Amino acid sequence: MCGIVGAIAQRDVVPFLVNGLKRLEYRGYDSAGLAVLSDELRRVRRTGRVAEMEGAALAEGLHGFLGIGHTRWATHGGVTEGNAHPHISDGELALVHNGIIENHEEQRDRLRALGYAFESQTDSEVIAHLIQHYLKTEGDLLHATQKAVRELTGAYAIAVVSQREPGRFVAARMGCPLLVGLGEGENFVASDVSAVVAVTRKVIFLEEGDVADVHLDRVDIYDASGARVDRRAHMSDVSLASLELGPFNHFMQKEIHEQPRAIADTIEPVIAEGFAPRLFGAGAEELLRDVEGVQILACGTSYYAGLVARYWIEEIAGLPCSVEIASEYRYRAAHANPNNLIVTISQSGETLDTMEALKYAKSLGHGKTLSICNVPESAIPRASAMVFYTRAGAEIGVASTKAFTTQLIALFALTGTLAKLRGRLDAAREHEFLEDLRHLPGSVQHALNLEPQITAWAEMFNHKHHALFLGRGLHYPIALEGALKLKEISYIHAEAYPAGELKHGPLALVDADMPVVVIAPNDALLEKVKSNMQEVRARGGELFVFADADSHFRDSEGVHVIRTPRHVGLLSPVVHAIPVQLLAYRTALKRGTDVDKPRNLAKSVTVE
Ligand code: G6P
């Protein structure tokens, strides 16, 4: 993970570097640092957030026309100032790195033998010394970087400055994202576009193995073989407003409340086109027509979106569907049927495990690959034959919310399309599904209006240490998502079970101190869920039930009920995702945790 920035300009670059790092903090936030070249190379590093490092940079009067910066999520080496980036070699070269270098030990031994002293426990420091070593022998920062990166195995995005060459900096990537921002007489690099939109919208996404030589007035890009290449510049449409909090207190709160809009935007092409293969790109019809089964691969919240889709795909499209955690699939001797569709789901499009699972599937002969992603031009969609971009807009809170519900829309669109291609969706049913989609933003808005009641529940969760979430069928993955949200942002231990599984173990945990949250709208399994709830009540457990009007629940002793909007039918999980998000958010607020940046986590996980 980690976020990196770099800049060369005719003005002080420190404000750009600091603001860019603040935008990238979602990628990691345990320490941060800058190295800036003015008359000499100066560095500031601090553990903690970018704001702390900013304070130190201001106090030390750091300024310069050329510099690099980093915000870290520790992998190799603990959270200390000494392990924070930039790393410096010979007092004259500074480097920032995102990724993991696998052959760092052998490189370290070699560089030690050459006389380099190591000051950190990081794998990144070896890159700084390696480039410095070649800079001394080659006398050119670009060539030195090109030579050094060829000797690295693993993943990296780097930016490097040297006091010997004050008119340029060099950046390179392999396996981690990096883009160039093109300005007027100034140029930038960053891990993602949010860090540069305040200064330029014109960006070049570097490709695997690219090395960029960045000057004031030009950026020269070389591919992995060393050949000079032209990479297309894009005009980014990310708006600055989408990166600001506006009237909200947290990005998570903002993103929860943006869901009616995010869903409406994501639905738009589906309503316009119907369930059509072209929603997934040119050539999709050919690839989707004879699909014999679906294998979904994802991590975290995206995996839970896949679990919901399994119910839809099997029921509506009549296709076998498996859903697997990407980090498990990639190391398993999976049985491949090249006629199966591989679907990767990733908000960021750069989760390493999901990317590697996709590569593994392709190596097994899978050519029908579809990515559901929220970040245009990111690595996973670029490695897939088809793509559906959700239109959630930038998601900054570490806990995924609007990305999840819009992924569900994409998966519903896929289900309808597969069903139609297989002759299982007549015009009347298609119309009915499209109407259900059309009404979804309104139902989601009604679910958001439950916030005051959910806030009252959060009061009761505040001092709990554990919680159980139950659901059945389509709503079981929503129980899983509710438990994940609660644990990751409030640090209350929470688990989810299919309600029918309760009696096979977790019931032993139920007592008056264990709140049990039940997702219980009126669906085919409601009566079964009611029996499971009786099992909890009989053991003194306190129930917190999300139920729609048709479920016929009333508040009684030990049973609290919140009426969710009636959105009967297969899209009900989208509506029921909202109250569990709000419960986690409101509980975390009561407990005073850092909602947007929960401890130990990061949003974009580009390590194993
Ligand atoms: C991290 C994030 C989660 C996210 C997961 C998968 O763990 O904190 O919110 O669900 O990664 O991320 P992806 O970008 O692949 O959807």
Residues whose N, C-alpha, C, O or C-beta is under 5 A from the ligand:
A	BS01	G6P	C299 G300 T301 S302 I345 S346 Q347 S348 G349 T351 V398 A399 S400 A602 K603 V605
